[in-house]
Amino acid sequence: MTTTDTFSEYYLAAEIANTTEGMNIAVDDADWARFTNASREELCTLLLDLATRVDLAKLRKTTRRPKKPRTPKTQYKGKIHVSTAKVLAGT
């Protein structure tokens, strides 16, 4: 099983959206200068380093269980239309 089979991009996007809001409040604009002034290579190295620290278990796709089989119709099998009044009356 590969990472793409178990990794949820939806949960990653939700995590980034929630974290970004808090970082905008808590981190000063001057602290972002490290990223704006970094070269492409430095920024890629930093982002790869940060990516290795991500806990993929928290971003796992939700597994679904198989559907339950449908219960077979027995009383009105083969009929196209059944009166609701008759069904409610139990006949």
N, CA, C and O atoms as a GROMACS GRO file, in nm:
protein
  364
    1MET      N    1   0.085  -0.118   0.000
    1MET     CA    2   0.000   0.000   0.000
    1MET      C    3   0.090   0.124   0.000
    1MET      O    4   0.182   0.134   0.081
    2THR      N    5   0.064   0.217  -0.089
    2THR     CA    6   0.146   0.337  -0.099
    2THR      C    7   0.088   0.449  -0.014
    2THR      O    8  -0.022   0.439   0.038
    3THR      N    9   0.167   0.555  -0.002
    3THR     CA   10   0.123   0.670   0.076
    3THR      C   11   0.000   0.735   0.014
    3THR      O   12  -0.087   0.784   0.087
    4THR      N   13  -0.009   0.737  -0.118
    4THR     CA   14  -0.124   0.801  -0.183
    4THR      C   15  -0.254   0.725  -0.158
    4THR      O   16  -0.362   0.783  -0.168
    5ASP      N   17  -0.244   0.595  -0.126
    5ASP     CA   18  -0.364   0.518  -0.096
    5ASP      C   19  -0.419   0.551   0.042
    5ASP      O   20  -0.540   0.540   0.064
    6THR      N   21  -0.333   0.591   0.134
    6THR     CA   22  -0.376   0.613   0.272
    6THR      C   23  -0.376   0.759   0.312
    6THR      O   24  -0.433   0.793   0.416
    7PHE      N   25  -0.314   0.846   0.234
    7PHE     CA   26  -0.298   0.987   0.269
    7PHE      C   27  -0.418   1.068   0.218
    7PHE      O   28  -0.458   1.053   0.103
    8SER      N   29  -0.474   1.153   0.304
    8SER     CA   30  -0.591   1.232   0.268
    8SER      C   31  -0.550   1.376   0.238
    8SER      O   32  -0.504   1.448   0.326
    9GLU      N   33  -0.566   1.417   0.113
    9GLU     CA   34  -0.537   1.555   0.076
    9GLU      C   35  -0.638   1.650   0.140
    9GLU      O   36  -0.606   1.766   0.167
   10TYR      N   37  -0.758   1.603   0.162
   10TYR     CA   38  -0.862   1.685   0.227
   10TYR      C   39  -0.820   1.724   0.368
   10TYR      O   40  -0.829   1.840   0.407
   11TYR      N   41  -0.772   1.625   0.446
   11TYR     CA   42  -0.729   1.654   0.583
   11TYR      C   43  -0.607   1.744   0.584
   11TYR      O   44  -0.593   1.827   0.674
   12LEU      N   45  -0.518   1.729   0.486
   12LEU     CA   46  -0.401   1.817   0.476
   12LEU      C   47  -0.445   1.961   0.451
   12LEU      O   48  -0.396   2.053   0.516
   13ALA      N   49  -0.537   1.980   0.357
   13ALA     CA   50  -0.586   2.115   0.326
   13ALA      C   51  -0.656   2.177   0.446
   13ALA      O   52  -0.640   2.296   0.472
   14ALA      N   53  -0.733   2.098   0.519
   14ALA     CA   54  -0.801   2.149   0.639
   14ALA      C   55  -0.699   2.187   0.746
   14ALA      O   56  -0.716   2.289   0.814
   15GLU      N   57  -0.595   2.107   0.762
   15GLU     CA   58  -0.490   2.137   0.861
   15GLU      C   59  -0.417   2.266   0.826
   15GLU      O   60  -0.390   2.348   0.913
   16ILE      N   61  -0.385   2.283   0.699
   16ILE     CA   62  -0.316   2.404   0.655
   16ILE      C   63  -0.405   2.526   0.675
   16ILE      O   64  -0.358   2.630   0.721
   17ALA      N   65  -0.532   2.515   0.641
   17ALA     CA   66  -0.624   2.628   0.656
   17ALA      C   67  -0.638   2.668   0.802
   17ALA      O   68  -0.638   2.788   0.834
   18ASN      N   69  -0.649   2.571   0.891
   18ASN     CA   70  -0.664   2.602   1.033
   18ASN      C   71  -0.536   2.658   1.092
   18ASN      O   72  -0.541   2.751   1.174
   19THR      N   73  -0.422   2.605   1.053
   19THR     CA   74  -0.294   2.651   1.106
   19THR      C   75  -0.260   2.790   1.055
   19THR      O   76  -0.206   2.872   1.129
   20THR      N   77  -0.291   2.816   0.929
   20THR     CA   78  -0.259   2.946   0.870
   20THR      C   79  -0.329   3.059   0.944
   20THR      O   80  -0.269   3.164   0.967
   21GLU      N   81  -0.452   3.038   0.980
   21GLU     CA   82  -0.528   3.141   1.052
   21GLU      C   83  -0.459   3.177   1.183
   21GLU      O   84  -0.445   3.295   1.216
   22GLY      N   85  -0.417   3.078   1.258
   22GLY     CA   86  -0.348   3.102   1.385
   22GLY      C   87  -0.212   3.165   1.367
   22GLY      O   88  -0.172   3.250   1.446
   23MET      N   89  -0.140   3.124   1.262
   23MET     CA   90  -0.007   3.180   1.238
   23MET      C   91  -0.016   3.327   1.197
   23MET      O   92   0.071   3.406   1.232
   24ASN      N   93  -0.120   3.363   1.123
   24ASN     CA   94  -0.137   3.504   1.085
   24ASN      C   95  -0.157   3.592   1.207
   24ASN      O   96  -0.117   3.709   1.207
   25ILE      N   97  -0.218   3.538   1.310
   25ILE     CA   98  -0.241   3.614   1.433
   25ILE      C   99  -0.115   3.617   1.519
   25ILE      O  100  -0.080   3.722   1.573
   26ALA      N  101  -0.048   3.503   1.532
   26ALA     CA  102   0.061   3.489   1.629
   26ALA      C  103   0.198   3.533   1.579
   26ALA      O  104   0.281   3.577   1.659
   27VAL      N  105   0.224   3.524   1.450
   27VAL     CA  106   0.358   3.552   1.397
   27VAL      C  107   0.362   3.692   1.336
   27VAL      O  108   0.275   3.729   1.257
   28ASP      N  109   0.465   3.769   1.374
   28ASP     CA  110   0.481   3.904   1.320
   28ASP      C  111   0.529   3.899   1.176
   28ASP      O  112   0.589   3.801   1.132
   29ASP      N  113   0.502   4.007   1.102
   29ASP     CA  114   0.543   4.013   0.962
   29ASP      C  115   0.695   4.008   0.948
   29ASP      O  116   0.746   3.955   0.850
   30ALA      N  117   0.767   4.063   1.044
   30ALA     CA  118   0.914   4.064   1.039
   30ALA      C  119   0.971   3.922   1.044
   30ALA      O  120   1.078   3.897   0.990
   31ASP      N  121   0.900   3.831   1.109
   31ASP     CA  122   0.948   3.693   1.120
   31ASP      C  123   0.938   3.617   0.987
   31ASP      O  124   1.004   3.515   0.970
   32TRP      N  125   0.858   3.667   0.895
   32TRP     CA  126   0.843   3.601   0.765
   32TRP      C  127   0.955   3.640   0.669
   32TRP      O  128   0.966   3.581   0.561
   33ALA      N  129   1.039   3.737   0.706
   33ALA     CA  130   1.148   3.783   0.618
   33ALA      C  131   1.244   3.669   0.585
   33ALA      O  132   1.303   3.667   0.477
   34ARG      N  133   1.260   3.574   0.676
   34ARG     CA  134   1.347   3.458   0.653
   34ARG      C  135   1.303   3.382   0.528
   34ARG      O  136   1.385   3.330   0.453
   35PHE      N  137   1.173   3.374   0.508
   35PHE     CA  138   1.120   3.299   0.394
   35PHE      C  139   1.118   3.383   0.266
   35PHE      O  140   1.142   3.331   0.157
   36THR      N  141   1.091   3.512   0.280
   36THR     CA  142   1.084   3.597   0.161
   36THR      C  143   1.222   3.623   0.102
   36THR      O  144   1.237   3.638  -0.019
   37ASN      N  145   1.323   3.629   0.188
   37ASN     CA  146   1.458   3.658   0.142
   37ASN      C  147   1.537   3.532   0.107
   37ASN      O  148   1.650   3.543   0.059
   38ALA      N  149   1.483   3.415   0.129
   38ALA     CA  150   1.554   3.290   0.103
   38ALA      C  151   1.560   3.262  -0.047
   38ALA      O  152   1.468   3.296  -0.122
   39SER      N  153   1.669   3.200  -0.088
   39SER     CA  154   1.680   3.159  -0.229
   39SER      C  155   1.588   3.039  -0.252
   39SER      O  156   1.535   2.981  -0.157
   40ARG      N  157   1.570   3.004  -0.377
   40ARG     CA  158   1.483   2.891  -0.411
   40ARG      C  159   1.534   2.762  -0.347
   40ARG      O  160   1.455   2.684  -0.294
   41GLU      N  161   1.665   2.740  -0.351
   41GLU     CA  162   1.724   2.619  -0.295
   41GLU      C  163   1.706   2.614  -0.143
   41GLU      O  164   1.672   2.510  -0.087
   42GLU      N  165   1.728   2.728  -0.076
   42GLU     CA  166   1.712   2.734   0.069
   42GLU      C  167   1.567   2.708   0.110
   42GLU      O  168   1.540   2.636   0.206
   43LEU      N  169   1.475   2.767   0.035
   43LEU     CA  170   1.333   2.749   0.066
   43LEU      C  171   1.291   2.604   0.043
   43LEU      O  172   1.216   2.548   0.123
   44CYS      N  173   1.337   2.543  -0.066
   44CYS     CA  174   1.305   2.402  -0.092
   44CYS      C  175   1.361   2.312   0.016
   44CYS      O  176   1.294   2.218   0.060
   45THR      N  177   1.484   2.339   0.059
   45THR     CA  178   1.545   2.259   0.166
   45THR      C  179   1.466   2.272   0.294
   45THR      O  180   1.441   2.173   0.363
   46LEU      N  181   1.425   2.393   0.327
   46LEU     CA  182   1.347   2.416   0.448
   46LEU      C  183   1.212   2.347   0.441
   46LEU      O  184   1.169   2.284   0.538
   47LEU      N  185   1.144   2.357   0.327
   47LEU     CA  186   1.012   2.295   0.313
   47LEU      C  187   1.022   2.142   0.317
   47LEU      O  188   0.936   2.077   0.375
   48LEU      N  189   1.126   2.086   0.257
   48LEU     CA  190   1.146   1.941   0.263
   48LEU      C  191   1.174   1.896   0.406
   48LEU      O  192   1.127   1.790   0.449
   49ASP      N  193   1.250   1.977   0.480
   49ASP     CA  194   1.278   1.944   0.620
   49ASP      C  195   1.149   1.947   0.702
   49ASP      O  196   1.126   1.859   0.786
   50LEU      N  197   1.066   2.047   0.677
   50LEU     CA  198   0.938   2.055   0.749
   50LEU      C  199   0.845   1.941   0.709
   50LEU      O  200   0.771   1.889   0.792
   51ALA      N  201   0.848   1.901   0.583
   51ALA     CA  202   0.761   1.793   0.535
   51ALA      C  203   0.796   1.659   0.600
   51ALA      O  204   0.708   1.575   0.618
   52THR      N  205   0.922   1.640   0.634
   52THR     CA  206   0.961   1.513   0.699
   52THR      C  207   0.907   1.504   0.841
   52THR      O  208   0.901   1.395   0.898
   53ARG      N  209   0.868   1.616   0.898
   53ARG     CA  210   0.817   1.617   1.036
   53ARG      C  211   0.665   1.599   1.044
   53ARG      O  212   0.610   1.593   1.154
   54VAL      N  213   0.598   1.590   0.931
   54VAL     CA  214   0.452   1.576   0.930
   54VAL      C  215   0.416   1.434   0.974
   54VAL      O  216   0.472   1.336   0.926
   55ASP      N  217   0.322   1.425   1.067
   55ASP     CA  218   0.273   1.296   1.114
   55ASP      C  219   0.163   1.248   1.019
   55ASP      O  220   0.049   1.294   1.027
   56LEU      N  221   0.199   1.157   0.929
   56LEU     CA  222   0.103   1.110   0.828
   56LEU      C  223  -0.011   1.031   0.888
   56LEU      O  224  -0.116   1.018   0.826
   57ALA      N  225   0.007   0.979   1.009
   57ALA     CA  226  -0.101   0.903   1.073
   57ALA      C  227  -0.221   0.994   1.104
   57ALA      O  228  -0.335   0.948   1.105
   58LYS      N  229  -0.195   1.122   1.128
   58LYS     CA  230  -0.304   1.216   1.156
   58LYS      C  231  -0.379   1.255   1.029
   58LYS      O  232  -0.491   1.306   1.036
   59LEU      N  233  -0.318   1.232   0.914
   59LEU     CA  234  -0.377   1.272   0.786
   59LEU      C  235  -0.420   1.150   0.705
   59LEU      O  236  -0.421   1.155   0.582
   60ARG      N  237  -0.455   1.043   0.772
   60ARG     CA  238  -0.493   0.918   0.706
   60ARG      C  239  -0.636   0.928   0.654
   60ARG      O  240  -0.723   0.986   0.719
   61LYS      N  241  -0.658   0.869   0.537
   61LYS     CA  242  -0.793   0.865   0.481
   61LYS      C  243  -0.884   0.782   0.571
   61LYS      O  244  -0.840   0.687   0.635
   62THR      N  245  -1.009   0.820   0.574
   62THR     CA  246  -1.108   0.744   0.649
   62THR      C  247  -1.149   0.624   0.565
   62THR      O  248  -1.187   0.637   0.448
   63THR      N  249  -1.142   0.507   0.625
   63THR     CA  250  -1.181   0.388   0.552
   63THR      C  251  -1.330   0.364   0.571
   63THR      O  252  -1.385   0.387   0.679
   64ARG      N  253  -1.393   0.318   0.466
   64ARG     CA  254  -1.537   0.290   0.472
   64ARG      C  255  -1.556   0.141   0.477
   64ARG      O  256  -1.482   0.064   0.417
   65ARG      N  257  -1.657   0.102   0.551
   65ARG     CA  258  -1.686  -0.041   0.556
   65ARG      C  259  -1.776  -0.077   0.437
   65ARG      O  260  -1.841   0.011   0.380
   66PRO      N  261  -1.778  -0.204   0.400
   66PRO     CA  262  -1.862  -0.243   0.286
   66PRO      C  263  -2.010  -0.224   0.316
   66PRO      O  264  -2.054  -0.232   0.431
   67LYS      N  265  -2.086  -0.200   0.212
   67LYS     CA  266  -2.231  -0.182   0.229
   67LYS      C  267  -2.294  -0.312   0.274
   67LYS      O  268  -2.251  -0.421   0.238
   68LYS      N  269  -2.398  -0.298   0.353
   68LYS     CA  270  -2.475  -0.416   0.394
   68LYS      C  271  -2.560  -0.462   0.277
   68LYS      O  272  -2.608  -0.379   0.199
   69PRO      N  273  -2.579  -0.590   0.262
   69PRO     CA  274  -2.663  -0.638   0.152
   69PRO      C  275  -2.809  -0.597   0.174
   69PRO      O  276  -2.856  -0.589   0.287
   70ARG      N  277  -2.879  -0.572   0.064
   70ARG     CA  278  -3.020  -0.533   0.074
   70ARG      C  279  -3.102  -0.653   0.120
   70ARG      O  280  -3.077  -0.767   0.082
   71THR      N  281  -3.200  -0.624   0.202
   71THR     CA  282  -3.291  -0.731   0.245
   71THR      C  283  -3.388  -0.760   0.130
   71THR      O  284  -3.444  -0.667   0.073
   72PRO      N  285  -3.407  -0.883   0.098
   72PRO     CA  286  -3.495  -0.915  -0.015
   72PRO      C  287  -3.642  -0.889   0.019
   72PRO      O  288  -3.687  -0.911   0.131
   73LYS      N  289  -3.715  -0.841  -0.081
   73LYS     CA  290  -3.859  -0.821  -0.065
   73LYS      C  291  -3.926  -0.957  -0.079
   73LYS      O  292  -3.896  -1.033  -0.170
   74THR      N  293  -4.016  -0.987   0.011
   74THR     CA  294  -4.081  -1.118   0.005
   74THR      C  295  -4.231  -1.106  -0.020
   74THR      O  296  -4.285  -1.178  -0.104
   75GLN      N  297  -4.299  -1.017   0.052
   75GLN     CA  298  -4.444  -1.013   0.046
   75GLN      C  299  -4.495  -0.962  -0.089
   75GLN      O  300  -4.590  -1.018  -0.145
   76TYR      N  301  -4.434  -0.856  -0.143
   76TYR     CA  302  -4.485  -0.794  -0.265
   76TYR      C  303  -4.389  -0.815  -0.382
   76TYR      O  304  -4.379  -0.730  -0.470
   77LYS      N  305  -4.320  -0.925  -0.383
   77LYS     CA  306  -4.222  -0.954  -0.486
   77LYS      C  307  -4.292  -0.971  -0.621
   77LYS      O  308  -4.390  -1.044  -0.632
   78GLY      N  309  -4.239  -0.904  -0.723
   78GLY     CA  310  -4.294  -0.918  -0.858
   78GLY      C  311  -4.405  -0.820  -0.890
   78GLY      O  312  -4.448  -0.814  -1.005
   79LYS      N  313  -4.453  -0.743  -0.793
   79LYS     CA  314  -4.561  -0.648  -0.819
   79LYS      C  315  -4.500  -0.511  -0.850
   79LYS      O  316  -4.403  -0.470  -0.787
   80ILE      N  317  -4.557  -0.443  -0.948
   80ILE     CA  318  -4.507  -0.314  -0.989
   80ILE      C  319  -4.551  -0.205  -0.892
   80ILE      O  320  -4.471  -0.119  -0.854
   81HIS      N  321  -4.676  -0.208  -0.851
   81HIS     CA  322  -4.730  -0.106  -0.762
   81HIS      C  323  -4.798  -0.173  -0.643
   81HIS      O  324  -4.868  -0.272  -0.657
   82VAL      N  325  -4.774  -0.116  -0.526
   82VAL     CA  326  -4.838  -0.166  -0.405
   82VAL      C  327  -4.904  -0.047  -0.337
   82VAL      O  328  -4.841   0.057  -0.320
   83SER      N  329  -5.028  -0.062  -0.299
   83SER     CA  330  -5.101   0.045  -0.233
   83SER      C  331  -5.042   0.070  -0.094
   83SER      O  332  -5.022  -0.023  -0.016
   84THR      N  333  -5.014   0.195  -0.063
   84THR     CA  334  -4.961   0.232   0.068
   84THR      C  335  -5.061   0.198   0.177
   84THR      O  336  -5.022   0.156   0.286
   85ALA      N  337  -5.190   0.217   0.149
   85ALA     CA  338  -5.294   0.186   0.248
   85ALA      C  339  -5.292   0.037   0.282
   85ALA      O  340  -5.309   0.001   0.398
   86LYS      N  341  -5.273  -0.049   0.183
   86LYS     CA  342  -5.268  -0.193   0.209
   86LYS      C  343  -5.143  -0.231   0.288
   86LYS      O  344  -5.148  -0.318   0.375
   87VAL      N  345  -5.032  -0.165   0.258
   87VAL     CA  346  -4.908  -0.194   0.332
   87VAL      C  347  -4.924  -0.153   0.477
   87VAL      O  348  -4.884  -0.227   0.567
   88LEU      N  349  -4.984  -0.036   0.501
   88LEU     CA  350  -5.005   0.011   0.638
   88LEU      C  351  -5.107  -0.074   0.712
   88LEU      O  352  -5.098  -0.092   0.834
   89ALA      N  353  -5.205  -0.126   0.638
   89ALA     CA  354  -5.308  -0.210   0.700
   89ALA      C  355  -5.254  -0.350   0.729
   89ALA      O  356  -5.312  -0.423   0.809
   90GLY      N  357  -5.143  -0.387   0.666
   90GLY     CA  358  -5.083  -0.517   0.692
   90GLY      C  359  -5.140  -0.629   0.609
   90GLY      O  360  -5.125  -0.745   0.645
   91THR      N  361  -5.205  -0.598   0.497
   91THR     CA  362  -5.258  -0.704   0.412
   91THR      C  363  -5.182  -0.715   0.284
   91THR      O  364  -5.213  -0.800   0.200
   0.00000   0.00000   0.00000
